[in-house]
Amino acid sequence: MFDNVRDDLAATLDEIREAGLFKPERVIGTPQSAAVTVTGGGRPGEVLNFCANNYLGLADHPEVLTAAKDALDRWGYGMASVRFICGTQDVHKELEDRLSAFLGQEDTILYSSCFDANGGVFETLLDERDAVISDALNHASIIDGIRLCKARRHRYANRDLADLEKQLQDTQDARRRLIVTDGVFSMDGYVAPLREICDLADRYDAMVMVDDSHAVGFVGPNGRGTPELHGVMDRVDIITGTLGKALGGASGGYVAARREIVALLRQRSRPYLFSNSLAPVIAAASLKVLDLVEQSTELRERLAANTALFRSKMTEAGFEILPGDHPIAPVMIGDAAKAGRLAELLLERGVYVIGFSFPVVPHGQARIRVQLSAAHSTEDVERAIAAFVDARAALGE
């Protein structure tokens, strides 16, 4: 039987390659940092890394590594269990309490990833009597989570408040309504208008959920994310997020929410009930990350400076950068094959970036998504800009 399936799968893979959409995996032989060593695929050797979610540069921070090593001795390597059986340690509860306080929510529940967190919310809270209203550019994990529930599904155009209000008006017969949005949209670096969304939610008696994965740790005056940035920490009902980006870059996710919501998730959320506990070493290291975020503004300030430098100098050099001040800085190319070729030319010049094209972004909107980090030096940023200029010339632009 599989011989027939093999031919079909091979044909599909060939189609992906011919369309220029095949995604090879480059192998690095060093810790995640501002510079990494590529050991397989493309240009071997040390390259500057401008495509990681390591916004605060904490993935290999010495204090985080020490906390992780100490945790291995104290807590062990893995739990080999789910939380409600024998998979809950003091360190898990401590991290949940710290995240609740940091995010201004009543309680928090940990998941093995934010994908699982988003996959476990909607089915638990909503059924056929309810409606979920989702931004059109929300992350795939939100889309997949919504598919798992029986609620009526409505979409509004990205950050379009008039369209959101129309969806709220069209769903007034629902028992519960949940508006869900990314805090920061990962392909564009655009920030959701949370204050206005909360205003509409109040007007139409709806709940608000925010996936703040690309904001927690560095957006807002104290790094508490987009709800803090917009002054609505007490008006957002559910916050999901990851420990795998700015908060250390390992893995793990969470739902921080109203107390009753978290309590029900502990009883009914399938990814929580049927997945192993978050590794204790990650929980312990994440506590150290929160210490670093709360004790100093230095990393956030360095990240902001690097972002401003890259965005301004690239614009001066004639590149089209989507507007904003987020460290996601999309360099718009348009053509998918050209974006892929530009990424290859940049790697040859010692700058590691990735070209994004359909189906990750719409047809005709291919781009190089540059991501700045506090780990980058000013010289790193300037070298990347020079590499873009040289690669563009080599591309014949």
NUPA-748654 format. One record per residue (C-alpha): x, y, z; residue number from 1; residue in one letter. Coordinates in pm, 1 decimal. Each point is the difference from the previous one (the first is absolute). Layout:
# NUPA-748654
<r <X; Y; Z>; NUM; 'A'>
...
***
This chain:
# NUPA-748654
<r <0.0; 0.0; 0.0>; 1; 'M'>
<r <268.7; 250.9; 94.6>; 2; 'F'>
<r <167.6; -26.1; -342.3>; 3; 'D'>
<r <-300.8; 183.9; -147.9>; 4; 'N'>
<r <0.8; 251.7; 283.0>; 5; 'V'>
<r <375.2; 49.1; -41.2>; 6; 'R'>
<r <-45.3; 111.9; -361.7>; 7; 'D'>
<r <-273.0; 246.7; 97.9>; 8; 'D'>
<r <208.9; 146.8; 279.1>; 9; 'L'>
<r <306.5; 28.1; -224.0>; 10; 'A'>
<r <-207.9; 182.3; -261.6>; 11; 'A'>
<r <-128.4; 243.2; 262.6>; 12; 'T'>
<r <355.2; 67.7; 120.4>; 13; 'L'>
<r <111.7; 61.2; -359.7>; 14; 'D'>
<r <-283.5; 251.2; -43.0>; 15; 'E'>
<r <110.6; 183.4; 315.5>; 16; 'I'>
<r <360.0; 15.5; -128.7>; 17; 'R'>
<r <-103.2; 115.3; -347.9>; 18; 'E'>
<r <-208.6; 279.0; 151.4>; 19; 'A'>
<r <303.1; 121.5; 193.9>; 20; 'G'>
<r <-177.6; -68.8; 329.1>; 21; 'L'>
<r <213.8; -285.0; 135.5>; 22; 'F'>
<r <134.9; 77.0; 346.6>; 23; 'K'>
<r <342.3; -156.2; 61.0>; 24; 'P'>
<r <133.1; -27.8; 353.6>; 25; 'E'>
<r <339.1; 156.4; 60.2>; 26; 'R'>
<r <193.1; -163.8; 280.7>; 27; 'V'>
<r <183.8; 207.8; 259.5>; 28; 'I'>
<r <268.6; -139.1; 225.9>; 29; 'G'>
<r <2.6; 265.3; 272.6>; 30; 'T'>
<r <-238.3; 143.3; 259.4>; 31; 'P'>
<r <-266.6; 240.1; -122.3>; 32; 'Q'>
<r <162.9; 342.7; 10.1>; 33; 'S'>
<r <70.5; 314.4; -202.1>; 34; 'A'>
<r <247.9; -205.7; -203.6>; 35; 'A'>
<r <-31.5; -371.7; -72.2>; 36; 'V'>
<r <205.9; -255.9; -188.2>; 37; 'T'>
<r <-173.1; -164.9; -295.1>; 38; 'V'>
<r <114.4; -360.5; -38.0>; 39; 'T'>
<r <-228.7; -110.8; -280.1>; 40; 'G'>
<r <-177.0; 162.2; -293.7>; 41; 'G'>
<r <107.5; 323.4; -161.6>; 42; 'G'>
<r <312.0; 184.6; 110.7>; 43; 'R'>
<r <185.3; -186.9; 275.9>; 44; 'P'>
<r <166.7; 190.9; 281.8>; 45; 'G'>
<r <-98.6; 278.8; 238.2>; 46; 'E'>
<r <-281.5; 229.7; -111.1>; 47; 'V'>
<r <-200.0; 277.2; 163.0>; 48; 'L'>
<r <-341.8; -127.1; 103.9>; 49; 'N'>
<r <-284.1; 235.2; -92.5>; 50; 'F'>
<r <-288.3; -246.8; -12.7>; 51; 'C'>
<r <-42.3; -126.3; 358.5>; 52; 'A'>
<r <-272.5; 87.2; 248.7>; 53; 'N'>
<r <276.3; 56.4; 257.4>; 54; 'N'>
<r <-110.1; 360.6; 51.8>; 55; 'Y'>
<r <173.2; 61.9; 333.4>; 56; 'L'>
<r <302.8; -218.7; -74.5>; 57; 'G'>
<r <-77.1; -226.0; 296.0>; 58; 'L'>
<r <21.7; -337.8; -177.4>; 59; 'A'>
<r <363.7; -37.3; 107.9>; 60; 'D'>
<r <16.6; 256.5; 281.7>; 61; 'H'>
<r <246.7; -117.8; 269.6>; 62; 'P'>
<r <-244.3; 48.1; 288.1>; 63; 'E'>
<r <-272.0; -192.2; -182.9>; 64; 'V'>
<r <241.2; -284.1; -76.1>; 65; 'L'>
<r <107.2; -14.0; 365.5>; 66; 'T'>
<r <-361.6; -12.9; 113.9>; 67; 'A'>
<r <-66.5; -283.5; -246.4>; 68; 'A'>
<r <301.8; -201.1; 117.2>; 69; 'K'>
<r <-96.0; 44.2; 364.9>; 70; 'D'>
<r <-356.1; -107.2; -80.8>; 71; 'A'>
<r <118.2; -326.3; -152.7>; 72; 'L'>
<r <163.2; -93.3; 329.1>; 73; 'D'>
<r <-296.3; 107.1; 210.7>; 74; 'R'>
<r <-303.0; -91.2; -210.9>; 75; 'W'>
<r <127.2; -261.4; -245.8>; 76; 'G'>
<r <-30.1; -17.5; -378.8>; 77; 'Y'>
<r <-365.5; -81.1; -69.5>; 78; 'G'>
<r <-323.8; -79.1; 179.6>; 79; 'M'>
<r <-113.3; -303.8; -203.7>; 80; 'A'>
<r <-356.6; 92.5; 91.7>; 81; 'S'>
<r <-281.1; 243.5; -54.1>; 82; 'V'>
<r <-78.3; 264.8; 257.5>; 83; 'R'>
<r <-305.4; -154.2; 166.8>; 84; 'F'>
<r <166.8; -337.9; 58.3>; 85; 'I'>
<r <350.8; 54.8; 138.0>; 86; 'C'>
<r <138.7; 271.0; -225.5>; 87; 'G'>
<r <-30.9; 310.3; 216.2>; 88; 'T'>
<r <300.2; 131.4; 192.5>; 89; 'Q'>
<r <43.5; 310.1; 211.0>; 90; 'D'>
<r <187.6; 161.1; -287.2>; 91; 'V'>
<r <-302.6; -28.9; -230.7>; 92; 'H'>
<r <-227.3; 169.9; 251.8>; 93; 'K'>
<r <260.1; 267.7; 69.5>; 94; 'E'>
<r <29.8; 84.1; -369.1>; 95; 'L'>
<r <-377.2; 14.4; -41.6>; 96; 'E'>
<r <-24.7; 241.9; 294.3>; 97; 'D'>
<r <283.2; 216.7; -135.2>; 98; 'R'>
<r <-155.6; 16.9; -346.8>; 99; 'L'>
<r <-338.2; 94.7; 148.5>; 100; 'S'>
<r <157.4; 288.1; 191.8>; 101; 'A'>
<r <214.1; 109.0; -296.0>; 102; 'F'>
<r <-293.4; 1.9; -242.1>; 103; 'L'>
<r <-253.5; 144.6; 242.1>; 104; 'G'>
<r <-230.9; -302.5; -18.5>; 105; 'Q'>
<r <-170.1; -201.2; 273.5>; 106; 'E'>
<r <147.3; -339.2; -86.9>; 107; 'D'>
<r <221.2; -177.3; -255.4>; 108; 'T'>
<r <19.7; -352.9; -137.9>; 109; 'I'>
<r <311.7; -136.7; -172.3>; 110; 'L'>
<r <2.6; -194.9; -326.4>; 111; 'Y'>
<r <275.2; -173.5; -195.3>; 112; 'S'>
<r <-28.1; 273.4; -266.9>; 113; 'S'>
<r <-211.4; 302.1; -85.3>; 114; 'C'>
<r <-131.9; -201.3; -294.7>; 115; 'F'>
<r <-143.1; -242.4; 255.7>; 116; 'D'>
<r <-126.0; 287.3; 214.3>; 117; 'A'>
<r <-195.4; 142.3; -292.6>; 118; 'N'>
<r <-112.7; -349.9; -91.2>; 119; 'G'>
<r <-144.3; -54.0; 345.4>; 120; 'G'>
<r <-195.8; 320.5; 62.6>; 121; 'V'>
<r <-285.0; 17.9; -251.1>; 122; 'F'>
<r <-133.8; -354.6; 27.2>; 123; 'E'>
<r <-8.4; 31.4; 378.8>; 124; 'T'>
<r <-182.2; 333.5; 19.0>; 125; 'L'>
<r <-226.0; 8.3; -307.2>; 126; 'L'>
<r <-265.2; -221.2; -160.5>; 127; 'D'>
<r <-266.5; 25.8; -270.5>; 128; 'E'>
<r <-183.8; 270.2; 196.8>; 129; 'R'>
<r <300.6; 233.5; -19.7>; 130; 'D'>
<r <195.3; 203.4; -255.0>; 131; 'A'>
<r <371.6; 65.9; -42.2>; 132; 'V'>
<r <109.8; 307.8; -196.4>; 133; 'I'>
<r <358.0; -26.0; -123.6>; 134; 'S'>
<r <236.9; 240.7; -175.4>; 135; 'D'>
<r <68.8; -117.8; -356.0>; 136; 'A'>
<r <377.7; -7.1; 55.6>; 137; 'L'>
<r <1.7; -187.9; 329.1>; 138; 'N'>
<r <263.0; -268.2; 55.3>; 139; 'H'>
<r <-56.8; -352.3; -131.6>; 140; 'A'>
<r <-33.4; -132.8; 355.2>; 141; 'S'>
<r <-302.2; 224.7; 58.9>; 142; 'I'>
<r <-155.1; -108.6; -328.8>; 143; 'I'>
<r <52.0; -367.4; 84.1>; 144; 'D'>
<r <-129.2; 48.5; 354.7>; 145; 'G'>
<r <-318.5; 160.7; -129.2>; 146; 'I'>
<r <-52.4; -292.8; -238.2>; 147; 'R'>
<r <-14.0; -233.8; 298.7>; 148; 'L'>
<r <-300.4; 171.5; 155.9>; 149; 'C'>
<r <-364.1; 2.5; -108.2>; 150; 'K'>
<r <-51.0; 375.3; 30.7>; 151; 'A'>
<r <-104.7; 207.1; -299.6>; 152; 'R'>
<r <309.4; 142.4; -165.1>; 153; 'R'>
<r <27.3; 357.9; -120.9>; 154; 'H'>
<r <299.1; 185.7; -140.4>; 155; 'R'>
<r <72.7; 370.8; -19.8>; 156; 'Y'>
<r <256.3; 167.5; -224.2>; 157; 'A'>
<r <337.2; 58.8; 162.7>; 158; 'N'>
<r <-27.1; 271.9; 266.7>; 159; 'R'>
<r <-321.1; 125.6; -167.5>; 160; 'D'>
<r <-215.8; 129.6; 284.8>; 161; 'L'>
<r <-299.9; 74.0; -222.7>; 162; 'A'>
<r <-1.1; -357.6; -123.1>; 163; 'D'>
<r <40.6; -127.7; 356.0>; 164; 'L'>
<r <-300.5; 204.2; 110.2>; 165; 'E'>
<r <-205.2; -143.5; -287.0>; 166; 'K'>
<r <85.9; -354.0; 112.6>; 167; 'Q'>
<r <-100.0; 90.6; 355.5>; 168; 'L'>
<r <-331.2; 137.1; -125.1>; 169; 'Q'>
<r <-62.3; -317.6; -202.6>; 170; 'D'>
<r <58.5; -229.3; 298.8>; 171; 'T'>
<r <-211.7; 163.9; 268.5>; 172; 'Q'>
<r <-211.8; -313.6; 32.5>; 173; 'D'>
<r <298.0; -205.2; 122.3>; 174; 'A'>
<r <24.3; -109.2; 362.1>; 175; 'R'>
<r <370.5; 90.2; 22.1>; 176; 'R'>
<r <217.5; 193.9; -240.3>; 177; 'R'>
<r <376.5; -5.0; -1.6>; 178; 'L'>
<r <211.8; 246.0; -198.9>; 179; 'I'>
<r <346.4; -144.0; -63.1>; 180; 'V'>
<r <301.9; 177.3; -143.9>; 181; 'T'>
<r <376.2; -22.2; -13.6>; 182; 'D'>
<r <158.9; 275.3; 206.8>; 183; 'G'>
<r <266.6; 34.6; -270.7>; 184; 'V'>
<r <-48.2; -154.2; -343.2>; 185; 'F'>
<r <307.3; -207.7; -67.9>; 186; 'S'>
<r <38.7; 55.4; -374.1>; 187; 'M'>
<r <-51.2; 378.0; 5.8>; 188; 'D'>
<r <108.7; 116.9; 344.9>; 189; 'G'>
<r <-326.9; 192.9; 29.0>; 190; 'Y'>
<r <-154.4; 46.5; 346.9>; 191; 'V'>
<r <-368.6; -66.0; 61.7>; 192; 'A'>
<r <-210.8; 301.2; 112.3>; 193; 'P'>
<r <-88.5; -154.7; 333.3>; 194; 'L'>
<r <-151.8; 305.6; 166.0>; 195; 'R'>
<r <-254.4; 39.3; -279.5>; 196; 'E'>
<r <-64.9; -375.0; -6.2>; 197; 'I'>
<r <-71.5; 6.2; 374.0>; 198; 'C'>
<r <-231.6; 297.7; -48.3>; 199; 'D'>
<r <-201.5; -198.5; -256.6>; 200; 'L'>
<r <1.1; -304.0; 226.9>; 201; 'A'>
<r <-144.2; 208.1; 282.7>; 202; 'D'>
<r <-264.6; 147.9; -229.2>; 203; 'R'>
<r <-113.4; -338.5; -131.7>; 204; 'Y'>
<r <58.9; -212.0; 311.5>; 205; 'D'>
<r <278.6; -217.2; -144.0>; 206; 'A'>
<r <317.3; -149.0; 147.1>; 207; 'M'>
<r <348.5; 79.6; -134.0>; 208; 'V'>
<r <286.9; -243.8; -54.3>; 209; 'M'>
<r <351.8; 101.9; -108.0>; 210; 'V'>
<r <287.0; -222.1; -116.1>; 211; 'D'>
<r <295.1; 212.6; 109.4>; 212; 'D'>
<r <282.4; -232.2; -104.5>; 213; 'S'>
<r <187.8; 265.6; -199.0>; 214; 'H'>
<r <-30.6; 265.5; 271.4>; 215; 'A'>
<r <33.9; -144.3; 349.0>; 216; 'V'>
<r <331.1; 89.8; 160.7>; 217; 'G'>
<r <80.1; 312.1; -200.4>; 218; 'F'>
<r <-312.5; 189.8; -114.2>; 219; 'V'>
<r <-148.9; 250.4; 243.9>; 220; 'G'>
<r <171.0; 217.2; 263.6>; 221; 'P'>
<r <83.2; -304.4; 214.6>; 222; 'N'>
<r <5.5; -267.4; -270.4>; 223; 'G'>
<r <-341.2; -137.0; 94.6>; 224; 'R'>
<r <-123.5; -1.9; -358.2>; 225; 'G'>
<r <-260.0; 169.9; -216.0>; 226; 'T'>
<r <-268.7; 21.5; 272.2>; 227; 'P'>
<r <244.7; 208.9; 205.4>; 228; 'E'>
<r <98.3; 203.3; -306.7>; 229; 'L'>
<r <-364.9; 96.3; -55.2>; 230; 'H'>
<r <-94.4; 31.5; 367.8>; 231; 'G'>
<r <-255.7; -284.3; -6.3>; 232; 'V'>
<r <160.6; -263.7; 224.3>; 233; 'M'>
<r <-315.3; -11.2; 214.4>; 234; 'D'>
<r <-233.5; -18.1; -302.8>; 235; 'R'>
<r <143.9; -300.7; -184.5>; 236; 'V'>
<r <-160.9; -325.0; 113.8>; 237; 'D'>
<r <247.4; -253.1; -142.3>; 238; 'I'>
<r <368.7; 36.0; -89.0>; 239; 'I'>
<r <188.8; -282.0; -166.6>; 240; 'T'>
<r <372.0; 10.9; -58.6>; 241; 'G'>
<r <323.1; -191.2; -34.3>; 242; 'T'>
<r <317.3; -53.0; 198.0>; 243; 'L'>
<r <169.5; -82.4; -330.7>; 244; 'G'>
<r <69.4; 348.1; -132.3>; 245; 'K'>
<r <111.2; 298.8; 211.2>; 246; 'A'>
<r <-37.2; -192.3; 327.6>; 247; 'L'>
<r <302.7; -223.0; -48.8>; 248; 'G'>
<r <-78.0; -156.7; -336.1>; 249; 'G'>
<r <-40.8; -360.9; 117.5>; 250; 'A'>
<r <-356.6; -132.2; -12.3>; 251; 'S'>
<r <-320.4; 12.5; 196.2>; 252; 'G'>
<r <-309.1; 217.1; -4.0>; 253; 'G'>
<r <-272.7; 122.6; 231.3>; 254; 'Y'>
<r <-349.4; 135.1; 37.3>; 255; 'V'>
<r <-30.9; 286.6; 248.7>; 256; 'A'>
<r <-361.1; 91.8; 62.8>; 257; 'A'>
<r <-290.1; 48.3; 237.3>; 258; 'R'>
<r <12.3; -247.5; 286.6>; 259; 'R'>
<r <-308.4; -194.1; -106.4>; 260; 'E'>
<r <128.3; -40.1; -356.8>; 261; 'I'>
<r <328.8; -149.9; 116.8>; 262; 'V'>
<r <-179.8; -228.4; 244.7>; 263; 'A'>
<r <-216.1; -141.1; -280.1>; 264; 'L'>
<r <301.4; -42.5; -228.2>; 265; 'L'>
<r <167.3; -214.9; 268.0>; 266; 'R'>
<r <-306.7; -227.2; -5.5>; 267; 'Q'>
<r <-86.4; -11.7; -370.8>; 268; 'R'>
<r <283.4; 125.2; -223.9>; 269; 'S'>
<r <121.6; -300.8; -195.9>; 270; 'R'>
<r <358.1; 112.7; -80.9>; 271; 'P'>
<r <51.1; 66.3; 371.5>; 272; 'Y'>
<r <-160.3; -321.9; 120.6>; 273; 'L'>
<r <169.5; -231.4; -249.1>; 274; 'F'>
<r <348.8; 149.0; -52.3>; 275; 'S'>
<r <303.9; -40.9; 222.2>; 276; 'N'>
<r <75.6; 282.5; 239.7>; 277; 'S'>
<r <232.5; 276.2; -108.3>; 278; 'L'>
<r <356.6; -111.2; 76.4>; 279; 'A'>
<r <96.0; 131.6; 345.4>; 280; 'P'>
<r <329.5; 136.8; -132.2>; 281; 'V'>
<r <-195.0; 231.3; -233.1>; 282; 'I'>
<r <-230.7; 112.8; 279.0>; 283; 'A'>
<r <294.7; 82.4; 225.8>; 284; 'A'>
<r <194.1; 180.6; -271.8>; 285; 'A'>
<r <-312.8; 199.9; -87.2>; 286; 'S'>
<r <-13.8; 126.3; 356.9>; 287; 'L'>
<r <352.5; 136.8; -42.7>; 288; 'K'>
<r <-105.5; 159.5; -328.9>; 289; 'V'>
<r <-283.8; 182.0; 178.0>; 290; 'L'>
<r <251.1; 120.7; 260.4>; 291; 'D'>
<r <217.7; 147.0; -276.4>; 292; 'L'>
<r <-295.1; 164.0; -175.1>; 293; 'V'>
<r <-131.3; 156.5; 320.2>; 294; 'E'>
<r <334.4; 113.4; 141.1>; 295; 'Q'>
<r <127.9; 209.1; -292.3>; 296; 'S'>
<r <-110.1; 184.1; -312.0>; 297; 'T'>
<r <341.3; -36.1; -166.3>; 298; 'E'>
<r <-88.7; -287.0; -235.3>; 299; 'L'>
<r <-325.6; 161.9; -112.6>; 300; 'R'>
<r <178.2; 329.7; -63.9>; 301; 'E'>
<r <274.1; -170.5; -202.0>; 302; 'R'>
<r <-259.1; -188.0; -204.0>; 303; 'L'>
<r <-188.6; 322.9; -71.6>; 304; 'A'>
<r <321.1; 175.6; -107.7>; 305; 'A'>
<r <99.0; -283.8; -233.5>; 306; 'N'>
<r <-349.6; -4.2; -149.5>; 307; 'T'>
<r <-4.2; 374.9; -61.2>; 308; 'A'>
<r <347.5; -8.8; -158.1>; 309; 'L'>
<r <-85.8; -283.8; -237.8>; 310; 'F'>
<r <-336.0; 141.9; -104.8>; 311; 'R'>
<r <131.7; 352.0; -63.1>; 312; 'S'>
<r <319.4; -98.4; -184.1>; 313; 'K'>
<r <-175.0; -258.0; -217.9>; 314; 'M'>
<r <-264.1; 255.7; -95.7>; 315; 'T'>
<r <273.9; 251.8; -85.6>; 316; 'E'>
<r <160.5; -268.4; -219.3>; 317; 'A'>
<r <-321.1; -26.8; -201.8>; 318; 'G'>
<r <-147.0; -321.0; 140.8>; 319; 'F'>
<r <-372.3; -27.1; 69.2>; 320; 'E'>
<r <-51.8; -78.7; 368.8>; 321; 'I'>
<r <-350.7; -39.3; 135.9>; 322; 'L'>
<r <-58.1; 291.1; 240.6>; 323; 'P'>
<r <20.7; -32.4; 376.1>; 324; 'G'>
<r <250.1; -27.5; 282.1>; 325; 'D'>
<r <-14.6; -373.4; 74.0>; 326; 'H'>
<r <321.4; -207.9; -34.2>; 327; 'P'>
<r <-177.8; -202.6; -267.6>; 328; 'I'>
<r <109.5; 208.1; -300.6>; 329; 'A'>
<r <-137.0; -147.3; -325.5>; 330; 'P'>
<r <206.2; 93.9; -306.0>; 331; 'V'>
<r <-255.0; -18.7; -280.8>; 332; 'M'>
<r <113.1; -169.5; -323.3>; 333; 'I'>
<r <-322.6; -108.7; -170.7>; 334; 'G'>
<r <117.7; -289.6; -216.2>; 335; 'D'>
<r <44.2; -330.6; 186.8>; 336; 'A'>
<r <294.8; -127.7; -204.3>; 337; 'A'>
<r <177.4; 335.2; 33.6>; 338; 'K'>
<r <-47.8; -0.5; 376.7>; 339; 'A'>
<r <146.7; -349.5; 21.7>; 340; 'G'>
<r <296.8; 95.0; -216.5>; 341; 'R'>
<r <65.3; 315.1; 203.4>; 342; 'L'>
<r <5.7; -208.4; 319.7>; 343; 'A'>
<r <259.5; -229.8; -160.8>; 344; 'E'>
<r <215.2; 296.5; -104.0>; 345; 'L'>
<r <-19.1; 141.0; 352.2>; 346; 'L'>
<r <108.7; -331.0; 148.6>; 347; 'L'>
<r <299.9; 2.8; -233.6>; 348; 'E'>
<r <81.2; 341.5; 147.1>; 349; 'R'>
<r <-22.9; -125.0; 356.5>; 350; 'G'>
<r <-356.7; 102.5; 89.9>; 351; 'V'>
<r <-252.2; -272.6; 80.8>; 352; 'Y'>
<r <-357.6; 96.6; -91.6>; 353; 'V'>
<r <-295.6; -182.7; -151.9>; 354; 'I'>
<r <-224.8; 88.1; -292.1>; 355; 'G'>
<r <-373.2; -36.1; 67.1>; 356; 'F'>
<r <-247.7; -59.6; -279.3>; 357; 'S'>
<r <-340.9; -158.6; -63.4>; 358; 'F'>
<r <-169.1; -169.8; 183.2>; 359; 'P'>
<r <165.7; 163.2; 303.2>; 360; 'V'>
<r <-75.4; 344.5; -148.0>; 361; 'V'>
<r <-238.1; 95.9; -284.7>; 362; 'P'>
<r <98.8; -42.9; -365.3>; 363; 'H'>
<r <214.7; 290.3; -119.6>; 364; 'G'>
<r <102.3; 104.8; 351.4>; 365; 'Q'>
<r <316.8; -205.9; 44.8>; 366; 'A'>
<r <246.3; 149.7; 242.5>; 367; 'R'>
<r <311.5; -42.4; 208.7>; 368; 'I'>
<r <-117.8; 9.7; 361.2>; 369; 'R'>
<r <289.7; 150.8; 195.3>; 370; 'V'>
<r <-16.1; -35.9; 378.8>; 371; 'Q'>
<r <217.5; 215.7; 220.0>; 372; 'L'>
<r <136.4; -109.4; 337.2>; 373; 'S'>
<r <150.3; 166.4; 303.6>; 374; 'A'>
<r <291.8; -237.0; -56.0>; 375; 'A'>
<r <94.7; 183.1; -321.1>; 376; 'H'>
<r <263.7; 270.7; 21.9>; 377; 'S'>
<r <-22.1; 323.8; -196.3>; 378; 'T'>
<r <273.4; -140.6; -225.3>; 379; 'E'>
<r <-208.1; -313.6; -61.6>; 380; 'D'>
<r <-295.5; 208.2; -113.6>; 381; 'V'>
<r <213.0; 219.0; -226.2>; 382; 'E'>
<r <163.6; -307.4; -152.8>; 383; 'R'>
<r <-341.4; -147.9; -76.1>; 384; 'A'>
<r <-111.2; 320.5; -172.2>; 385; 'I'>
<r <316.5; 3.9; -211.9>; 386; 'A'>
<r <-60.8; -363.6; -93.5>; 387; 'A'>
<r <-354.3; 82.4; -115.0>; 388; 'F'>
<r <130.4; 278.8; -223.4>; 389; 'V'>
<r <269.5; -224.1; -149.8>; 390; 'D'>
<r <-235.7; -296.0; -48.8>; 391; 'A'>
<r <-256.0; 223.0; -173.3>; 392; 'R'>
<r <269.3; 112.3; -243.8>; 393; 'A'>
<r <99.5; -360.3; -64.8>; 394; 'A'>
<r <-365.5; -81.3; -67.0>; 395; 'L'>
<r <2.9; 266.4; -268.4>; 396; 'G'>
<r <-238.8; 236.6; 172.8>; 397; 'E'>
***
